[in-house]
Amino acid sequence: MHRYAVPLAILMLLLPGVCLPAWAGGQMPLTANTFIHPGDQLAVQVFGDQTLTQNVTVLADGTIDYPLVGRVPVAGKTPSQAAALLALRLHDYVRHPVVTIAIAQLAQPNVLVLGAVKNPGKYQLPADGKVSDAIAAAGGIAESNGDYPDARVMDANGSSSNVSLQKLLRKGDTTVDRTLGEGSVVYVPGPVQFTVDVAGAVDHPGDVQVSEGDRLSVAIAKAGNSVSAESDLNHIRLIRTGADGKQETTEINLYDALKAGNQSVDVALQKGDVIYVPQARKGSFANGLLYLLTKFIP
């Protein structure tokens, strides 16, 4: 069971400007059913014995180190359950021990966020911080042209798992939003990058670096298609080498397709693609090519 039901970082990522409650950035409201977690600070009171009344911090293994009894496992228990266990342990040392435990401060784990986020680094999250909180703290996912990847999450003890960011951030499936602990590492893989060769009537012919999911128009825009280039986008030739080593040439009318809003013609690129853009014939150069590319390409 989670300490709070609504993952706030999802609202922040998906609904910019949403008004959050005053406690959203700090201490969570506590209830009798709040579970204890590593890093929480507990106020322990043993009635009639001031030497045993003290504040303790829950260690990474989920225990507290308490006088007389040593390590007591409390993580995953409510304060009342932890108090009953501690009273049982103290029974051999204190006559009729009456113990109360309250969570004085929830843990605020420090996690490391790496990979394809806007601001990689180490961040302190709210209590019960989740993967979405970590990504929000790092500024969100870096620019992506396709589906979001699976984030790899590693705990301080070395165990790891994957979290589907496509489900979490694009589809709003909060069931995959994993809770993080002190020392967790969240790694967001970036898109695979490769080069394609753009030749012909472009401003900067040659190798162009693109990312997995980028389309034909992206490569041409990066190579430059200013008015002075006089690019003929009606007769682009895409030369692609298949798995069998054979080359296949496809002529693409990118100008008319983008003008009509038919982006299906704007094919996704593959490593090793060669793109040839012919020069427009005199008198037939179509105006507005640069406008079209800047309109359809982010």
Secondary structure as UniProt FT lines:
FT   HELIX           8..14
FT   TURN            16..17
FT   HELIX           22..25
FT   TURN            32..33
FT   TURN            38..39
FT   STRAND          41..46
FT   TURN            47..48
FT   HELIX           50..52
FT   STRAND          54..57
FT   TURN            60..61
FT   STRAND          63..66
FT   TURN            67..69
FT   STRAND          70..73
FT   TURN            75..76
FT   HELIX           79..90
FT   TURN            91..93
FT   STRAND          99..105
FT   STRAND          110..115
FT   STRAND          121..124
FT   TURN            127..128
FT   HELIX           131..137
FT   TURN            138..139
FT   STRAND          150..154
FT   TURN            156..157
FT   STRAND          160..164
FT   HELIX           166..170
FT   HELIX           174..176
FT   TURN            182..183
FT   STRAND          185..188
FT   STRAND          193..200
FT   STRAND          206..211
FT   TURN            212..213
FT   HELIX           216..223
FT   HELIX           227..229
FT   TURN            233..234
FT   STRAND          236..241
FT   TURN            243..244
FT   STRAND          247..252
FT   HELIX           254..259
FT   TURN            260..261
FT   HELIX           263..265
FT   TURN            271..272
FT   STRAND          274..277
FT   TURN            282..284
FT   TURN            287..288
FT   HELIX           289..296
//
